Amino acid sequence: MRSLMIFIVTLGVMLLNLTTFVGAADIATVRQQLTSLDTEIASLDAQLKEINEKRTESQTAIEKYTKEVADNEQTGQHIKSLSQQLTSRKQQLANDQQNATELCSRKVSESEYRALKAECDQKSLAYQAHADEAQRQYQELAEKYTKYDTESKRLAIARDGLEKTQHDIQETQQRLHAEQEAAVQKFNDARQLLISLQSK
């Protein structure tokens, strides 16, 4: 009977020591989880800070792009206005040429011939000067339009790139926030478990 009592007491002490050992092992595991989660949360914080900086940079790029689009649209309006002026000028030149042709092909007396020839020569020189100037302006307009068209295409490509960047940033932010929220929840759960284990 006495040996049975000794055996039971010994077994109880062994079970108590085993429980203490298991409890210590559980606490160590939970502490390790807390350290790992803390590192994960810090990493996610750093990634969120980096993506926020990228978002700020992207916003600056969008503001620059918006100004460039407005400037290019203004250039387009200026080109349109110049084109209308030159079209009107071309019509005026055609009218001047027609009037000069009619004047200079008129049959006149020999006494009027010299005066008419001088007037026709003057009109011809003036017409040629105006025509040359119009041609120069058409060339300038063509060059401006080429630059405008090139800029419009560049801005279209830039818009697509900015939209993709914004989309990628938004997706990354959402993913990181979700991961951060899950990690914080795990951390809080692990901390509560540690408190519970330590109180036993």
C-alpha positions in Angstrom: 0.0 0.0 0.0 2.8 2.4 0.9 4.6 1.5 -2.4 1.4 2.3 -4.3 1.2 5.7 -2.6 4.8 6.4 -3.4 4.3 5.4 -7.0 1.2 7.7 -7.3 3.0 10.6 -5.8 6.0 10.1 -8.1 3.7 9.8 -11.1 2.0 13.0 -10.1 5.3 14.9 -9.8 6.4 13.5 -13.2 3.1 14.6 -14.8 3.5 18.1 -13.2 7.0 18.4 -14.6 5.9 17.2 -18.0 3.1 19.8 -18.0 5.5 22.5 -17.1 7.9 21.3 -19.8 5.1 21.2 -22.4 3.9 24.7 -21.2 7.4 26.1 -21.5 7.7 24.6 -25.0 4.3 26.2 -26.0 5.4 29.6 -24.7 8.7 29.4 -26.6 6.8 28.5 -29.8 4.3 31.4 -29.4 7.1 33.8 -28.6 8.9 32.7 -31.9 5.6 33.2 -33.8 5.3 36.7 -32.3 8.8 37.6 -33.4 8.2 36.2 -36.9 4.9 38.1 -37.1 6.5 41.3 -35.8 9.1 41.0 -38.6 6.4 40.4 -41.2 4.4 43.4 -40.1 7.5 45.6 -40.2 8.2 44.4 -43.7 4.7 45.1 -44.8 4.9 48.6 -43.3 8.1 49.2 -45.3 6.4 48.0 -48.5 3.3 50.1 -47.9 5.6 53.2 -47.3 7.4 52.4 -50.6 4.1 52.0 -52.5 2.8 55.2 -51.0 5.9 57.0 -52.3 5.3 55.5 -55.7 1.7 56.7 -55.6 2.9 60.2 -54.8 5.4 60.0 -57.8 2.6 58.7 -60.0 0.3 61.6 -58.9 3.1 64.1 -59.8 3.5 62.4 -63.2 -0.3 62.6 -63.8 -0.3 66.3 -63.0 2.6 66.8 -65.4 0.8 64.7 -68.0 -2.4 66.7 -67.5 -0.5 70.0 -68.1 1.2 68.6 -71.2 -2.2 67.5 -72.6 -3.7 71.0 -72.0 -0.6 72.6 -73.7 -0.9 70.2 -76.6 -4.7 70.9 -77.0 -3.9 74.6 -77.0 -1.3 74.0 -79.7 -3.9 72.1 -81.7 -6.4 75.0 -81.4 -3.6 77.4 -82.6 -2.9 75.2 -85.6 -6.6 75.0 -86.4 -6.8 78.8 -86.3 -3.7 79.2 -88.5 -5.1 76.7 -91.0 -8.3 78.6 -91.3 -6.4 81.9 -91.8 -4.2 80.3 -94.5 -7.3 78.8 -96.2 -8.8 82.3 -96.3 -5.6 83.8 -97.5 -5.3 81.2 -100.3 -8.8 82.1 -101.4 -7.9 85.8 -101.4 -4.8 85.0 -103.5 -6.9 83.1 -106.0 -9.2 86.1 -106.2 -6.3 88.5 -106.7 -4.8 86.3 -109.4 -8.2 86.1 -111.2 -8.6 89.9 -111.0 -5.0 90.5 -112.2 -5.6 88.0 -115.1 -8.8 89.8 -116.1 -7.1 93.2 -115.9 -4.0 92.2 -117.7 -5.8 90.4 -120.5 -7.9 93.4 -121.3 -7.6 94.9 -124.7 -6.4 98.5 -124.5 -5.3 101.2 -126.8 -1.6 101.7 -127.4 -1.6 104.8 -125.3 -3.0 102.9 -122.3 -0.7 99.9 -122.8 2.4 101.2 -120.9 0.3 102.2 -117.8 -1.6 98.9 -117.8 1.6 96.9 -118.2 3.2 98.8 -115.3 0.1 98.1 -113.1 0.1 94.4 -114.2 3.8 94.0 -113.4 3.2 95.6 -110.0 0.3 93.3 -109.3 2.3 90.3 -110.5 5.2 91.1 -108.2 2.8 91.7 -105.2 0.9 88.5 -105.9 4.2 86.5 -106.1 5.4 88.0 -102.8 2.1 87.1 -101.1 2.1 83.6 -102.6 5.7 83.0 -101.4 4.8 84.2 -97.9 1.7 82.0 -97.9 3.8 79.0 -99.0 6.3 79.7 -96.2 3.4 79.8 -93.7 2.0 76.6 -95.0 5.4 75.0 -94.5 5.6 76.3 -91.0 2.0 75.0 -90.3 3.0 71.5 -91.7 6.0 71.4 -89.3 3.9 72.6 -86.3 1.3 69.9 -87.2 3.9 67.2 -87.4 5.2 68.2 -83.9 1.6 68.4 -82.6 0.8 64.9 -84.0 4.0 63.4 -82.6 3.2 64.9 -79.2 -0.4 63.6 -79.3 0.8 60.1 -80.0 3.5 60.3 -77.2 0.8 61.5 -74.8 -1.5 58.7 -75.7 1.2 56.1 -74.9 2.0 58.0 -71.7 -1.7 57.9 -70.7 -1.8 54.1 -71.1 1.4 53.8 -69.0 0.1 56.0 -66.3 -3.2 54.2 -66.1 -1.4 50.8 -65.8 0.9 52.2 -63.1 -2.1 53.6 -61.2 -3.9 50.2 -61.5 -0.8 48.3 -60.3 -0.3 50.6 -57.4 -3.9 50.3 -56.3 -3.8 46.5 -56.5 -0.6 46.3 -54.6 -1.9 48.7 -51.9 -5.0 46.6 -51.4 -3.0 43.4 -51.2 -0.5 44.8 -48.7 -3.3 46.3 -46.5 -5.1 42.9 -46.5 -1.8 41.1 -45.6 -1.0 43.6 -42.9 -4.5 43.3 -41.4 -4.2 39.5 -41.4 -0.7 39.6 -39.8 -1.8 42.1 -37.1 -4.8 39.8 -36.3 -2.5 36.8 -36.0 -0.1 38.8 -33.9 -2.9 39.8 -31.5 -4.2 36.2 -31.3 -0.7 34.9 -30.6 -0.2 37.6 -27.9 -3.5 36.6 -26.2 -2.4 32.9 -26.3 1.0 33.8 -24.8 -0.8 35.7 -21.9 -3.0 32.7 -21.4 -0.1 30.3 -21.3 1.9 32.4 -19.0 -1.0 32.7 -16.5 -1.2 28.9 -16.1 
